[in-house]
């Protein structure tokens, strides 16, 4: 089973990397960029066909390693 975990900063948390990307896009002439927030994407392949077990394992992985839940949100999608 394949899954995608997306980790993003919570709103209100400063994102200096996003600001740097925003500035770089403007300096490259990309118009219309109002703001950038950066994040992480993990594509995970699981050795199970049980959707519930997969979601549970991935949520546990996020809570323990993939996301800093103090400042980040995560979303698990089974694909």
C-alpha positions as CSV (number, residue, x, y, z in Angstrom):
1,X,0.0,0.0,0.0
2,X,1.3,3.5,-0.9
3,X,0.7,6.6,1.2
4,X,1.7,10.2,1.1
5,X,2.4,12.2,4.3
6,X,2.4,16.0,3.9
7,X,3.9,18.1,6.8
8,X,3.4,21.8,6.9
9,X,4.1,24.6,9.4
10,X,1.1,25.6,11.5
11,X,-0.3,29.0,10.6
12,X,1.2,31.7,12.7
13,X,4.6,30.0,12.8
14,X,7.3,32.0,11.1
15,X,8.6,30.4,7.9
16,X,12.0,32.0,7.0
17,X,12.6,29.4,4.2
18,X,9.2,30.2,2.7
19,X,10.1,33.9,2.8
20,X,13.5,33.2,1.1
21,X,11.8,31.2,-1.7
22,X,9.2,34.0,-2.1
23,X,12.0,36.6,-2.5
24,X,13.9,34.4,-4.9
25,X,10.8,33.9,-7.1
26,X,10.3,37.6,-7.2
27,X,13.9,38.2,-8.2
28,X,13.5,35.7,-11.0
29,X,10.6,37.7,-12.3
30,X,7.8,35.3,-11.3
31,X,4.9,37.6,-10.9
32,X,1.8,37.3,-8.7
33,X,3.4,35.4,-5.8
34,X,1.6,36.7,-2.7
35,X,3.3,34.3,-0.2
36,X,5.1,31.0,0.1
37,X,5.0,28.4,2.9
38,X,7.3,25.5,2.6
39,X,6.7,21.9,3.8
40,X,7.8,18.3,3.4
41,X,6.3,15.4,1.6
42,X,7.0,11.7,2.4
43,X,6.0,9.0,0.0
44,X,5.8,5.8,2.0
45,X,5.2,2.2,0.9
46,X,3.7,0.0,3.5
47,X,3.7,-3.8,3.7
48,X,0.0,-4.2,4.5
49,X,-3.4,-4.1,2.8
50,X,-5.2,-3.0,5.9
51,X,-6.0,0.7,5.4
52,X,-6.7,1.3,9.1
53,X,-3.4,-0.3,10.2
54,X,-1.6,1.7,7.6
55,X,-3.2,5.0,8.7
56,X,-2.5,4.2,12.3
57,X,1.2,3.3,11.6
58,X,1.7,6.5,9.7
59,X,0.1,8.7,12.3
60,X,2.4,7.1,14.9
61,X,5.4,7.8,12.6
62,X,4.3,11.4,12.3
63,X,3.9,11.9,16.0
64,X,7.3,10.2,16.8
65,X,9.5,11.3,13.9
66,X,8.2,12.9,10.7
67,X,6.5,16.0,12.2
68,X,7.3,18.3,15.1
69,X,3.7,18.5,16.2
70,X,4.4,21.6,18.3
71,X,4.9,23.7,15.2
72,X,3.8,21.5,12.3
73,X,0.6,19.8,11.1
74,X,0.5,16.6,9.1
75,X,-1.9,15.0,6.7
76,X,-1.9,11.3,5.8
77,X,-3.3,10.1,2.4
78,X,-3.5,6.5,1.4
79,X,-3.1,6.5,-2.4
